[in-house]
Amino acid sequence: MTNRTVLISGASIAGPALARWLGRNGFDVTVVEKAPAVRPGGQAVDFKGRTHRDVLTRMGVLADVQAAQTARTDWRMVDAEDRVSAVVPGEFIGGDLEILRGDLSGILHRDSVGDAEYIFGDEIVATTETATGVDVAFAGRAARRFDLVIGADGVHSAVRRLAFGPEEDFVEPLGCYYAVASGEVPLDGLETRLPDGRSVAYGYSTPGRLALLGGQKAPNLFVFRAERPDYDRRDTSSQRRFLTDAYAGVGWRVPAALEAVATASDFYLDALSRTRMSTFTRGRTALVGDAGYANTLGGFGTGLAIVGAYVLAGELVAARGDHETAFAAYDRRMRKPTKIARTGDAGPFLAPTSTWRIRMRDWSFRNALMYRMMLWITDAFATDAGLPDYDLR
């Protein structure tokens, strides 16, 4: 086998999944992660359809994911007087199997920790590719050489920037931003748990803005439109101001929610964006998960990440490490399932731009035929019957 040493950047979902497959099938794998440990908590992520379930089964983690899954959460869209205008069922927003991102990362890390060397608290700062490998410089340790480098480091991928070019060449902002944070928001008088165990979140919309409070899908979720990103990605204080300014004058329970999240340690804000990539490899570098096919809040990212990790590992094993053959096959096989990442946009659904569009969104969930059609479309995107059957351990 050629090209045995593989460096993976990112230890969230795609990175540990790929490390597990490669490490058990003859590769020497190192995973580097900027965070000091596996990131806990976060919003819920989900799997949908037989393809996602099949990959989890082949990995041997389906039972663990099922044991840690969250309760289904229905969204009740309400007006300023808490009158319900629509119910978005948990089946639509949560797929077949929903789990907190941090819990999933923990499962995948535990499943792969014996298959790879994990380095936390460090990051890649430079790469130099030669005919025989990639020289990698790290922020906090000596440089090393690897045969292959894989970017599993999210939509703001450093590996993509180093190997492919500037982020703006490959990532398209969609005009919306979102913030997630914990914080106890009073929901007095509102039902938050159903007899069947489901939780209930409450959404309040004004044109270009959504506040979703409660439930288990996310601690508190805000999605809003803005003309430009008036914040510093490295400065949480400026991000909090950006959020507060966006919701100035909004009523309902939003002021209390903003106050509750003002000091949350898990506050996170970013743009809704999607990648503009149809090939995910260059030279000795490949991208997997959101680094190559992101679509923020689109509902397909987690499933695509584990499918992509499986396909990339399968092609590398089938080609016995020949990266040119394996990468070409990976690009070809992932082109169809990642189409949704290049075309989808959750913004019009989450933050409609007018009162009329808000009403039409809510009506679509009151209309049984329209709802069934939307559910069928999401099922079709999530399921690809052509998943290869690789000979992997």
Steps between C-alpha positions, in 0.01 A plus 500: 500500500619852418424827683446346842542812717193723508444825689137598566421853616183510710356277773130579483313249281659434160852489646445226762281301259775502237768423761305193609472360146859574397659395827332159495595439140875538496567876515703691758266784596552820697213735588574860601231716660525866595270465803653368824261202505195361325251786493196426722139609456398699197183478297344172398598335174314224324508203265233423247425203277646158439837622369591681822377212714695252287828687552442525877428127506816415306699715741353313794376816677129496418401364842711763679348780294149367566570484873610866507232641268293796607124503528325621188432871505202662331520867410188701578500825306317766700400864483568767763207370710630139491228391257622206290502559125671175398673192637822382333518131595815350645503248215560784254773687687663211684522216251476141622764526768606816683790548740691793650810579295726469804356160591555374146857631495566322828369169365707526182811600693468209742442264208814618318743590778670161468535542124678835486731737682296797626665838554280761670577867548697544178439583136653496154653835398679410175531216251755438227428223254775314319502205263533261793295654783377808684713691750269637770580781744303519824436792733637327809727211403770395259420461132429151367464336162192303395407318183149651492318787674123501551300810592209414727514840667166654413370773275789732596752227418866595535598197291279618214652847518856366498450245222228654283499875559314777686171418670308757296579301184312196628250610766187696408328705775122477474409830664387352833674450831426276792586490867472213745536535876372353822315705761179449691221687320165523684231319304228550760164365395639304205506121473860383465459122532235277344358178652684289239837641613543753221630842587359822360689806380331830421582711198416866451553658159511852368620575146859383473521379861423183695543434869459134599497434872491179702497141384805282441588583139711794620527684835367825348519566127489833320501528119497844339582691184757779485655695216856432611686307774558786743697298754843349566512120488770505770311735735195361677403841636462640148296194402263552793453864397430393143226267624349755739493771234330262254211443743461857620132580546381140465241409760355174631754328729800605292635769741502246784670247273773745401559579866519130584763427234704814568742318729473146363843337473391290202391795284567437130422718199574449131362560153273263314713397205557223250804375316553538127704186437435204274844344553640453846859396436817668382836328484551314826222685683132412529203661675221318681187626674430872528850587379394383154119493499346726760150642502439664835180387678398323181440173685733276300850584627541227762377222272721623215798507737475135597417391145795699366736352759385149409540559125842667531631222722349233277663640189840535669485141623379370162785685324753377760598856581534621141364849569461603138270206425318523833448877493364493145247233600407691818433817300289306253294312759434803723392736222135388504435473877662839563282682247271615782795678663561701184135594441310502831425810706330478841466877530164546321344231720649612830490878450245592230542853372139621529186447703339334198789252469478420870131422457569280197765304690263442789217406262716234335515314833125526551438354155540122519574451131765772492664363813515146361657634181770691694572194713533283189748746346723498807487119513603481135804724555608308810487152349732372227442133419836486322719503811809289413561177689869532587700220660572687824548383855 
